[in-house]
């Protein structure tokens, strides 16, 4: 009996380790495929492009959630509404095209999430960190103004749940869907090597976990610098 128990425990541990490894490997494979697609698009356009710029950027995220829905035990004690949280984004960008229209892909580490409260007024928070990949078309109707629009693919890198015990015991870390996608519209100005942008990001897919589903939404303010 003891040997059977030990054997079962070892088998369970091995299975759990394999499952965790598979999840990490799957997430990395998804990331590699997306990066390959982005690089392929950039390589194709760079041959025909009249200009190619590359730079770094960072800024502030004013994140929140829409279409929030608690279920199970959380639906009885938590409001079906959300309050915003402030985070940041940091990464690199490239631009390929002409002086009037161009393609601008980006790779950004980005914070998202929301806050909510229960009937007792206690606050709970969901924090999600993503690798965001905006694939934007950039229009330049008149200098120094530019407009951007396009899709965004996001890969979840980490999450953190905080709040009362009834909230954290139900919503555990690493329990959210790995991927997300949305749409971006924005505007900005270009001053020599510096760009200032304001954007709104709509989450179009549901982020799901046990007893919770919602869509990300976010307003961003960015400062970018062209390296070359």
C-alpha angles and dihedrals in degrees: 000000000000091000090049091051092049091047092050091048092051091046091050092048091048091048092049092049091049091049092051091047091049092051092050092045092048092050091049091048091052090050092049092051092051092047091049090052092049093047091048092052092047092048092050094049095042090066091059100029121113090207139023123193130179130187152139129262143181141170151136128308121207097194132184141151134250133196089025115181128180119196137183117020093346093062090066097054108024129071119245088233136085139213124213130259130203122233140145143246129212133177150094136295139193132200127204126178144054135315091270105038133015146161117249119189119182140189112209136174102217139183121219138163143101146242129236138174136222130224090275092057093250115148125231128185138201116201120188126184118203143181099230120201110191114190103196139180110216121208123194107194095165134357127291093011123090134177127207134195136163148101128302127209117200132194117199113233103176143346137204128198121197135171140070118357094252088058099044094043092057099037104051126183120267090025099109129097110272100223137055135171136191149152131267134205124174151138138219149154132253119216110181105294095351128086127190116196140182118194142173119214121201117199108221099182128063119251104217138192136151108307095355140079131168145143124248120237128177147174115213135196114193140185115202132187124201111225095185 
